[in-house]
Amino acid sequence: MLPGSSAPVASIDNRSVPGPAGEIPVRVYTPEGDGPFPVLVYIHGGGFVIGSLDDYEPVCQELCSRVGCVVVSVDYRLAPEHPFPAAPDDAFAATQWVAGHCVELNADPTRIAVGGDSAGGNLAAVVALRAREAGGPALVGQLLIYPTVQAGEVTPSIEENAEGYLLTRADMEYFFNHYAGQETDLNNPDLAPLRSDNLGGLPPAWVRTCEFDPLRDEGEAYAQALEAAGVPVSARRIDGSIHGSWSFFTVLALGGVMMDEAVEWLKSRFTA
């Protein structure tokens, strides 16, 4: 378990929503006060192989309390038992469900954002792409914390940070091989959003990368590609930080900086 959050919320409820292969567990965090509230669909990290609702409760509780939004944390199917495209299928189905059930969530259907870290950042980006292609749900923002958005390329940051900074190159290869296998089209934007030939018309993005992170370069390349496509982007590298800092926001100062900046950006998107 990651360090907990003491941020007050009105309720934390476990439930399940329909998915393409059965029920998807979700955890719904509701802030104190009167709604309808904005809502963030949060998709956890873990290389598409590990990670759980419990692991990300501190992050979701903190965002719920400080932003003043409902947070719906999605427990998508994990590889290797459920390889690609199970995870993006579940993430998008859960987002569609949220958009269609805002009344019962005490949420505002005109203020929906999606977010996630690492593998969850990949899935949040994919959800934004799918929502654009499907004509909805309309999203007001995508919160991308050191997202993995490419497939198979070896960037300088992977080589420079291959060992010693929590996430290793060997870890990345292990996760990817379990998730995508050998037969998956590496150009599929549902797998690698950076490979999309059209990033226009996507919701504003908040992208944070860490200096000592194998994923640094691809996250920054995605932010640049979004900007080139005309998408409003808030992008920054957190110098001195490592992969995973976001999840340790209560004990790592730079993780706290990321959380503070994410809270302020989400507030701005929900009041735009």
C-alpha positions in Angstrom: 0.0 0.0 0.0 1.1 3.5 -0.8 1.1 6.2 1.9 -2.4 7.2 2.8 -4.2 10.5 2.5 -6.0 12.3 5.3 -8.0 14.5 3.0 -11.7 14.5 4.0 -14.3 13.2 1.6 -18.0 12.6 2.1 -18.0 9.0 0.9 -16.0 6.2 -0.7 -18.1 3.5 -2.4 -17.3 0.3 -4.2 -19.5 -0.6 -7.1 -19.4 -2.2 -10.5 -20.3 -1.0 -14.0 -21.0 -2.8 -17.2 -18.0 -3.6 -19.4 -17.3 -5.3 -22.7 -16.4 -8.6 -21.0 -18.5 -8.4 -17.8 -18.6 -6.1 -14.8 -15.8 -3.6 -14.1 -15.1 -2.7 -10.5 -14.9 1.0 -9.7 -14.5 3.0 -6.6 -16.4 6.3 -6.3 -15.1 9.1 -4.2 -17.6 11.9 -3.4 -16.4 15.2 -1.9 -18.1 17.1 0.9 -20.6 19.8 0.0 -23.4 20.1 -2.5 -23.3 18.9 -6.0 -23.6 18.4 -8.8 -19.8 18.1 -8.8 -17.3 17.8 -11.7 -16.0 14.3 -12.2 -12.6 12.8 -12.9 -12.3 9.3 -14.3 -9.0 8.1 -12.8 -7.1 5.1 -14.4 -4.2 3.7 -12.3 -0.7 2.8 -13.3 1.2 -0.5 -13.0 2.4 -1.4 -16.4 -1.0 -2.9 -17.4 0.0 -5.8 -15.2 -0.2 -4.7 -11.6 -2.0 -2.0 -9.6 -5.4 -1.9 -7.9 -8.1 0.4 -6.5 -6.6 0.0 -3.0 -3.1 1.1 -4.3 -4.5 4.3 -5.7 -7.0 5.2 -3.0 -4.6 7.9 -1.5 -4.3 9.7 -4.9 -8.0 9.5 -5.6 -9.0 10.6 -2.1 -6.6 13.6 -2.3 -7.9 14.7 -5.7 -11.5 14.3 -4.7 -11.1 16.4 -1.6 -8.8 19.1 -2.8 -10.4 19.6 -6.3 -13.9 19.2 -5.1 -14.8 16.6 -7.7 -16.2 13.1 -7.8 -13.4 10.7 -8.7 -14.3 7.3 -10.3 -11.3 5.0 -10.0 -11.4 2.2 -12.6 -10.2 -1.4 -11.9 -9.6 -2.4 -15.5 -8.6 -5.9 -16.5 -4.9 -6.7 -16.2 -2.4 -8.6 -18.4 -1.2 -11.3 -18.9 -4.6 -12.9 -18.2 -6.3 -10.0 -20.2 -3.9 -8.6 -22.8 -4.4 -5.6 -25.0 -7.0 -4.3 -25.8 -8.8 -5.4 -22.6 -7.5 -2.4 -20.6 -8.5 0.4 -23.1 -11.8 -1.3 -23.7 -12.6 -1.3 -20.0 -11.3 2.3 -19.5 -13.5 3.7 -22.3 -16.5 1.7 -21.2 -16.2 3.0 -17.7 -15.9 6.5 -18.9 -19.0 6.1 -21.1 -20.8 4.8 -18.1 -19.8 7.7 -15.9 -21.0 10.2 -18.6 -24.4 8.4 -18.8 -24.9 8.1 -15.0 -23.9 11.6 -13.7 -27.3 12.1 -12.0 -26.8 9.2 -9.7 -23.2 10.2 -9.1 -24.2 13.7 -8.2 -22.0 14.8 -11.0 -22.1 17.4 -13.8 -22.0 15.7 -17.3 -20.6 18.9 -18.8 -17.5 18.7 -16.6 -15.8 15.3 -17.1 -12.1 14.8 -17.2 -9.9 11.7 -17.5 -6.5 11.1 -15.9 -4.0 8.5 -15.0 -0.3 7.8 -14.4 2.2 5.7 -16.4 0.1 2.9 -17.9 -2.9 4.7 -16.7 -1.7 7.8 -18.5 -1.6 5.8 -21.7 -5.2 4.6 -21.1 -6.4 8.2 -20.3 -4.9 9.4 -23.6 -6.5 6.5 -25.4 -9.9 7.3 -23.8 -9.6 10.9 -25.0 -8.8 9.7 -28.6 -11.7 7.2 -28.5 -14.1 9.8 -27.1 -13.2 12.1 -30.0 -13.7 9.4 -32.6 -17.0 8.3 -31.0 -18.4 11.8 -30.7 -18.4 11.7 -26.9 -18.3 11.7 -24.0 -17.2 15.3 -24.2 -14.1 15.7 -21.9 -12.8 19.0 -20.5 -9.3 17.7 -19.9 -6.8 14.9 -19.8 -4.4 14.6 -16.8 -1.4 12.6 -18.0 1.3 11.8 -15.4 4.4 10.4 -16.9 2.4 8.5 -19.5 3.7 5.7 -21.6 2.5 6.5 -25.1 4.8 4.7 -27.5 5.5 1.0 -28.3 8.9 -0.5 -28.8 11.1 2.5 -29.3 14.2 3.0 -27.2 14.6 6.6 -26.3 17.6 8.3 -24.6 15.7 8.5 -21.3 15.2 4.7 -21.4 18.9 4.2 -21.9 20.0 6.9 -19.4 17.6 5.7 -16.6 17.6 1.9 -17.4 18.6 1.1 -13.8 18.4 2.6 -10.3 15.3 4.8 -10.5 12.5 2.5 -9.4 11.1 1.7 -12.9 13.8 -0.1 -14.9 14.2 -0.9 -18.6 13.8 -4.6 -17.7 10.5 -3.8 -15.9 9.2 -2.0 -19.0 10.0 -4.9 -21.3 8.4 -7.3 -18.8 5.2 -5.3 -18.7 5.0 -4.6 -22.4 5.6 -8.3 -23.4 2.8 -9.4 -21.0 0.5 -6.6 -22.3 1.0 -6.5 -26.0 2.7 -9.8 -26.9 4.3 -10.4 -30.2 1.4 -10.1 -32.6 0.0 -6.7 -31.8 0.3 -3.8 -34.3 2.7 -1.4 -32.7 1.2 1.5 -34.8 -2.3 1.0 -33.2 -3.0 4.3 -31.4 -5.0 2.4 -28.8 -1.7 0.9 -27.9 0.6 3.8 -28.6 -1.2 7.2 -28.7 1.9 8.9 -30.0 1.5 6.9 -33.2 -1.9 8.5 -33.9 -1.9 10.4 -37.2 -4.4 12.9 -35.9 -4.2 14.5 -32.4 -6.3 17.4 -33.2 -9.6 18.2 -31.5 -8.5 16.5 -28.2 -9.3 18.1 -24.8 -6.6 20.2 -23.1 -3.9 18.2 -21.6 -1.7 18.4 -18.4 1.5 16.4 -18.8 4.1 16.0 -16.2 7.3 14.0 -16.7 10.2 13.2 -14.3 13.9 13.8 -14.9 15.0 10.3 -13.9 12.3 8.3 -15.6 12.6 5.9 -18.6 9.3 7.3 -19.7 10.4 10.9 -19.7 11.1 11.4 -23.4 7.9 9.8 -24.8 5.7 11.8 -22.4 7.4 15.0 -23.5 7.2 14.0 -27.2 3.4 13.4 -26.7 3.0 16.9 -25.1 4.9 18.4 -28.1 2.8 16.5 -30.6 -0.5 17.6 -28.9 0.7 21.2 -29.0 1.6 20.9 -32.6 -1.9 19.6 -33.3 -3.4 22.7 -31.6 -4.3 21.2 -28.3 -3.8 23.4 -25.3 -1.1 21.8 -23.1 0.4 22.4 -19.7 3.7 20.5 -19.8 6.6 20.4 -17.4 9.5 18.2 -16.4 9.9 17.8 -12.7 13.7 18.0 -12.2 15.2 15.7 -9.6 12.2 13.4 -9.5 11.8 9.7 -10.4 9.0 7.5 -11.8 6.5 6.9 -9.1 6.9 10.2 -7.4 3.2 11.1 -8.0 2.0 8.1 -5.9 4.3 9.1 -3.0 3.0 12.7 -2.8 2.6 12.5 0.9 6.3 11.7 1.6 8.2 13.0 -1.4 8.3 16.7 -1.8 8.4 16.6 -5.6 5.5 14.3 -5.6 3.7 16.9 -3.5 4.6 19.5 -6.1 3.0 17.4 -8.8 -0.2 16.9 -6.8 -0.4 20.6 -6.0 -0.1 21.5 -9.7 -2.6 18.8 -10.8 -5.2 20.1 -8.3 -4.9 23.6 -9.5 -5.1 22.6 -13.2 -8.1 20.4 -12.7 -9.8 23.3 -10.8 -9.1 25.5 -13.7 -10.5 23.1 -16.2 -13.7 22.4 -14.2 -14.4 26.2 -14.0 -13.4 27.1 -17.5 
